[in-house]
Amino acid sequence: MKNPCFQQFGGYLRGLVMISGLMAGPAWADAETRPKLSLPIACDMGKDCWLVNLVDLDSGPGRRDYRCGKQTYDGHKGVDIAVRDVAAMKSGVSVVASASGVVKGVRDGMPDRIPDDRFRRQFRHLYCGNGLVITHKGGWETQYCHLRRGSVAVKSGERVERGQKLGFVGHSGMAEFPHVHLSVRRAGKVVDPFLGDQAKLPAICAAGPGALWTKAAARKLAAPTTALFNGGFAAAKPKAQAIRKGLYKAKALSRRSPVLILWIEAWWVRKGDQLDLKIIGPDGETVVTHTSQLPKLQARRMAFAGRKKKGLFWPGGTYTGEAVLTRNVSGKVHQYQARYAVELKD
């Protein structure tokens, strides 16, 4: 027998695929029913979770976010907040209700995995993966996608309160990495929560006066989406898929390791950014230094630099890795930095 909640949610998503355009205009500017949204995830923004994708405001084949940038992808209808990797996902990061309301429909049971070509072609109605929809006053809805299989903690028809646990961040549906996707709608139309129901105001390249976030959430989400969010040392050439599973996180490596490599991952690098990677030995001397100019705008980039062992053993002790991303915008320099350490021992 089919689960009626699954059917309800699946049918709702099939309708969602056809939605185009964003909610805008004074007809919806009802301050009494407009929800105020807190973060949909229980984490420390900028430390163990990151805002990585925004709503696409370009109605054509291009892309544009509310900051007048391109930190989104074509047709993206929500906000994505990611955790570090699959290991972090498995540890359990709670997805929580951004506002109080009533659960309209749920889905659970889909696997956590990178979507294959067949899924991309044939299952658009399942792109949200495991998740739920919550209805709010005044025709507003919030939708939470890509939850971890078996984690959905609420049922259709249930009343939920702001901050209540809905499940765990997952990797289900059309998710290339573990994250929660939050969509906001009014009367079935997509609303960018950074602009609210006044999305057609003249572009100011900043959050609008009708933004839906609470003050606390807005402060946490105001940081740049560029970040050096992951990194560490490896004793062999690191592989991207292994990194994204949470590997290469050892605090100690053997002095016999054939190579010593510093690796990093970054969100939203830009063309012309300079990336400097350095390894400093236990005696304070520089072991490795590498500088590169990044060739293009990229949502997620992995980079590494290292050196082969000379002799039978590496000198014992603590090695420090430093990563610095430098960006020059109209003469103003921005830097993003990260440091890592590993002990080489017998």
C-alpha positions as CSV (number, residue, x, y, z in Angstrom):
1,M,0.0,0.0,0.0
2,K,1.4,3.4,-0.9
3,N,2.0,6.0,1.7
4,P,-0.6,8.8,1.3
5,C,1.8,11.4,2.6
6,F,4.4,10.4,0.0
7,Q,1.8,10.7,-2.7
8,Q,0.6,14.1,-1.5
9,F,4.2,15.5,-1.3
10,G,5.2,13.9,-4.6
11,G,2.2,15.4,-6.4
12,Y,2.9,18.8,-4.8
13,L,6.5,18.7,-6.2
14,R,5.3,17.8,-9.7
15,G,3.3,21.0,-9.6
16,L,6.3,22.9,-8.3
17,V,8.4,22.0,-11.4
18,M,6.2,24.1,-13.5
19,I,6.5,27.2,-11.4
20,S,8.4,30.1,-13.0
21,G,9.0,33.7,-11.9
22,L,9.2,35.3,-8.5
23,M,6.5,36.8,-6.3
24,A,6.6,40.5,-6.3
25,G,4.5,43.7,-6.1
26,P,2.5,45.5,-3.4
27,A,-0.4,43.1,-3.7
28,W,1.5,40.8,-1.4
29,A,2.9,43.4,1.0
30,D,0.9,42.2,4.0
31,A,3.2,42.8,7.0
32,E,0.8,41.0,9.4
33,T,1.0,37.7,7.6
34,R,4.5,37.9,6.2
35,P,6.5,35.3,8.1
36,K,9.8,36.1,9.8
37,L,12.2,33.3,9.1
38,S,15.0,32.0,11.3
39,L,17.7,29.7,10.0
40,P,16.5,26.3,8.8
41,I,19.5,24.5,10.2
42,A,21.1,24.2,13.7
43,C,24.7,25.0,13.1
44,D,27.4,27.7,13.5
45,M,27.3,29.7,10.2
46,G,30.8,30.1,8.8
47,K,32.3,27.5,11.1
48,D,30.4,24.2,10.4
49,C,27.9,25.3,7.8
50,W,27.9,27.8,4.9
51,L,25.4,29.6,2.7
52,V,26.3,28.5,-0.8
53,N,23.4,29.1,-3.2
54,L,20.9,31.8,-3.5
55,V,17.6,32.2,-5.5
56,D,18.0,32.8,-9.2
57,L,16.3,36.1,-10.0
58,D,16.9,35.9,-13.8
59,S,13.8,34.7,-15.5
60,G,15.7,33.7,-18.6
61,P,18.6,31.2,-19.2
62,G,21.1,33.3,-17.2
63,R,21.5,33.6,-13.5
64,R,21.5,36.5,-11.0
65,D,21.3,36.5,-7.2
66,Y,19.9,39.3,-5.1
67,R,23.5,40.7,-4.6
68,C,23.7,41.2,-8.4
69,G,26.1,38.3,-8.6
70,K,26.0,34.7,-10.0
71,Q,26.1,32.7,-6.8
72,T,23.2,30.5,-7.8
73,Y,22.4,28.3,-10.8
74,D,19.8,28.7,-13.5
75,G,16.3,28.2,-12.2
76,H,17.3,27.7,-8.5
77,K,14.2,28.5,-6.4
78,G,15.6,28.5,-2.9
79,V,18.5,29.0,-0.5
80,D,21.1,26.3,0.1
81,I,23.0,25.9,3.4
82,A,25.7,23.2,3.3
83,V,27.6,21.2,5.9
84,R,31.3,20.3,5.4
85,D,31.1,16.8,4.0
86,V,29.3,13.4,4.2
87,A,31.0,12.7,7.6
88,A,29.4,15.8,9.0
89,M,26.1,14.8,7.6
90,K,26.4,11.4,9.2
91,S,27.1,13.0,12.6
92,G,23.6,14.5,12.5
93,V,23.0,18.2,11.8
94,S,19.4,19.2,12.5
95,V,17.1,20.8,10.0
96,V,14.6,23.0,12.0
97,A,11.4,24.9,11.2
98,S,12.1,28.5,10.1
99,A,8.7,29.6,11.2
100,S,5.7,28.0,13.0
101,G,3.0,26.4,10.9
102,V,1.3,23.1,9.8
103,V,3.0,20.3,7.9
104,K,1.3,20.0,4.5
105,G,3.2,16.9,3.2
106,V,6.3,14.9,3.8
107,R,8.5,12.4,2.0
108,D,11.2,10.1,3.4
109,G,13.0,6.9,2.3
110,M,15.1,8.2,-0.6
111,P,18.8,7.3,-0.5
112,D,21.6,9.8,0.3
113,R,23.8,9.8,-2.8
114,I,25.0,11.9,-5.7
115,P,22.3,11.8,-8.4
116,D,23.1,9.8,-11.5
117,D,22.2,10.7,-15.1
118,R,19.0,8.5,-15.1
119,F,17.7,10.3,-12.0
120,R,18.4,13.7,-13.6
121,R,16.5,12.8,-16.8
122,Q,13.5,10.9,-15.4
123,F,12.8,12.0,-11.8
124,R,12.4,15.8,-11.7
125,H,9.4,15.4,-9.5
126,L,11.7,13.8,-6.9
127,Y,14.4,16.5,-7.0
128,C,13.6,17.7,-3.5
129,G,14.5,14.2,-2.1
130,N,13.3,13.6,1.4
131,G,11.6,16.7,2.9
132,L,8.4,18.5,3.8
133,V,6.3,21.5,3.2
134,I,5.0,23.7,6.0
135,T,2.0,26.1,5.5
136,H,1.9,29.5,7.3
137,K,-0.7,32.3,7.5
138,G,-1.6,34.4,4.5
139,G,-0.9,31.7,1.9
140,W,2.8,31.4,2.7
141,E,4.8,28.1,2.6
142,T,8.3,26.9,3.4
143,Q,9.8,23.8,1.9
144,Y,12.8,21.9,3.2
145,C,14.6,19.5,0.8
146,H,17.4,16.9,0.7
147,L,16.9,15.6,4.3
148,R,18.8,12.4,5.4
149,R,16.9,9.2,4.7
150,G,15.0,8.0,7.8
151,S,15.4,11.3,9.6
152,V,12.1,13.2,8.9
153,A,10.6,13.7,12.4
154,V,7.2,15.2,11.6
155,K,4.0,14.0,10.0
156,S,1.5,15.6,7.6
157,G,-1.1,17.6,9.5
158,E,1.2,18.2,12.5
159,R,1.6,21.6,14.0
160,V,5.3,22.6,14.3
161,E,6.9,25.6,16.1
162,R,9.8,27.8,15.1
163,G,13.1,26.0,15.8
164,Q,11.5,22.5,16.1
165,K,13.5,19.7,14.7
166,L,12.2,18.5,11.3
167,G,15.0,16.0,10.5
168,F,18.7,15.9,9.6
169,V,20.6,17.5,6.8
170,G,21.1,14.9,4.0
171,H,22.1,14.2,0.5
172,S,18.9,12.9,-1.1
173,G,17.2,13.9,-4.3
174,M,19.0,16.4,-6.6
175,A,21.8,17.1,-4.2
176,E,25.5,17.2,-5.3
177,F,26.6,17.7,-1.6
178,P,25.0,17.5,1.8
179,H,22.8,20.5,2.5
180,V,19.4,21.8,3.3
181,H,17.4,23.7,0.6
182,L,14.8,26.1,1.8
183,S,12.2,27.4,-0.6
184,V,9.7,30.1,0.3
185,R,6.4,30.6,-1.6
186,R,3.4,32.8,-1.5
187,A,0.2,31.6,-3.3
188,G,2.4,29.1,-5.1
189,K,4.9,31.6,-6.4
190,V,8.6,31.6,-5.4
191,V,9.8,34.4,-3.1
192,D,13.4,35.2,-2.4
193,P,13.7,35.5,1.4
194,F,16.4,38.2,1.0
195,L,13.9,40.4,-0.9
196,G,10.6,39.3,0.4
197,D,7.4,40.1,-1.5
198,Q,8.9,43.2,-3.1
199,A,11.3,41.4,-5.4
200,K,10.7,43.8,-8.4
201,L,12.0,46.9,-6.6
202,P,14.9,48.5,-8.4
203,A,18.0,46.4,-8.0
204,I,20.0,47.6,-5.0
205,C,22.3,44.5,-4.9
206,A,21.5,44.0,-1.3
207,A,18.7,42.6,0.9
208,G,15.5,44.5,0.4
209,P,13.3,46.2,2.9
210,G,10.8,43.4,2.7
211,A,13.3,40.7,3.6
212,L,11.8,37.8,5.5
213,W,14.7,36.9,7.8
214,T,14.8,37.6,11.5
215,K,17.5,40.1,12.5
216,A,19.5,37.3,14.0
217,A,19.3,35.2,10.8
218,A,20.0,38.2,8.6
219,R,23.3,38.9,10.5
220,K,24.5,35.3,10.1
221,L,23.6,35.2,6.4
222,A,25.2,38.6,5.5
223,A,28.7,37.1,5.4
224,P,30.4,36.6,1.9
225,T,29.6,33.2,0.3
226,T,33.3,32.8,-0.4
227,A,34.9,30.6,2.2
228,L,37.9,28.2,2.7
229,F,35.6,25.7,4.4
230,N,37.6,22.4,4.4
231,G,41.2,21.3,4.4
232,G,43.9,19.1,5.9
233,F,46.9,17.0,5.1
234,A,47.3,13.8,3.0
235,A,50.1,11.3,2.5
236,A,49.1,10.7,-1.2
237,K,47.4,12.7,-3.9
238,P,44.0,13.5,-2.6
239,K,40.9,12.5,-4.5
240,A,37.9,14.9,-4.6
241,Q,35.3,12.2,-3.8
242,A,37.3,10.9,-0.8
243,I,37.6,14.5,0.5
244,R,33.8,14.9,0.2
245,K,33.2,11.8,2.2
246,G,35.2,13.3,5.0
247,L,38.5,11.5,4.6
248,Y,42.1,12.8,4.8
249,K,41.4,14.2,8.3
250,A,44.2,12.4,10.2
251,K,45.8,14.5,12.9
252,A,49.0,12.4,12.6
253,L,50.9,10.8,9.6
254,S,53.9,8.6,9.4
255,R,57.4,10.1,8.9
256,R,57.7,7.5,6.2
257,S,54.9,9.0,4.1
258,P,56.1,9.3,0.5
259,V,54.7,12.8,0.1
260,L,53.2,15.5,2.3
261,I,50.3,17.4,0.8
262,L,48.1,20.3,2.0
263,W,44.7,20.3,0.4
264,I,41.8,22.8,0.7
265,E,38.2,23.2,-0.6
266,A,36.6,26.6,-1.2
267,W,33.1,27.9,-1.9
268,W,32.6,30.4,-4.6
269,V,36.0,31.5,-6.0
270,R,36.2,34.0,-8.7
271,K,38.3,34.5,-11.8
272,G,41.5,36.3,-10.9
273,D,41.5,35.2,-7.3
274,Q,45.0,34.4,-6.0
275,L,45.4,31.2,-4.0
276,D,48.5,30.7,-1.8
277,L,49.3,27.4,-0.2
278,K,52.2,26.9,2.2
279,I,53.5,24.1,4.5
280,I,55.8,25.2,7.3
281,G,57.9,22.5,9.1
282,P,58.4,22.0,12.8
283,D,61.6,24.1,12.7
284,G,59.7,27.1,11.2
285,E,61.2,26.7,7.7
286,T,58.9,26.7,4.7
287,V,58.6,23.2,3.2
288,V,56.2,24.0,0.4
289,T,54.9,27.2,-1.2
290,H,52.6,27.4,-4.2
291,T,50.7,30.3,-5.8
292,S,48.0,30.1,-8.5
293,Q,45.6,32.5,-10.2
294,L,42.2,31.0,-10.4
295,P,40.8,30.9,-14.0
296,K,37.0,31.2,-13.5
297,L,34.0,31.7,-11.3
298,Q,33.4,28.4,-9.6
299,A,31.0,27.3,-6.9
300,R,33.3,24.7,-5.4
301,R,37.0,24.3,-5.9
302,M,39.5,21.8,-4.5
303,A,43.3,22.6,-4.6
304,F,46.4,21.1,-3.2
305,A,50.2,21.4,-3.0
306,G,52.9,19.2,-1.6
307,R,56.4,17.8,-1.8
308,K,58.0,14.4,-2.0
309,K,60.0,13.0,0.9
310,K,63.7,13.5,0.8
311,G,65.6,10.7,2.5
312,L,64.1,7.9,4.6
313,F,62.1,10.0,7.0
314,W,60.4,13.4,7.3
315,P,61.7,15.3,10.3
316,G,59.4,14.6,13.2
317,G,57.1,17.2,14.7
318,T,54.1,19.4,13.9
319,Y,53.7,20.8,10.3
320,T,51.4,23.7,9.7
321,G,49.4,24.4,6.5
322,E,48.4,27.9,5.6
323,A,45.9,28.7,2.8
324,V,45.1,32.3,1.8
325,L,42.7,33.4,-1.0
326,T,43.2,37.0,-2.0
327,R,40.7,38.9,-4.1
328,N,41.1,42.5,-5.5
329,V,37.8,44.2,-6.2
330,S,38.2,47.7,-7.6
331,G,41.4,48.2,-5.6
332,K,39.9,46.8,-2.4
333,V,41.7,43.7,-1.2
334,H,39.7,40.9,0.5
335,Q,41.4,37.8,2.1
336,Y,40.1,34.5,3.2
337,Q,42.4,32.4,5.4
338,A,42.6,28.9,6.9
339,R,45.2,27.0,8.9
340,Y,45.7,23.3,9.5
341,A,48.2,21.2,11.4
342,V,49.4,17.6,11.3
343,E,52.0,15.7,13.4
344,L,54.6,13.5,11.6
345,K,55.8,10.7,13.9
346,D,57.0,7.1,13.9
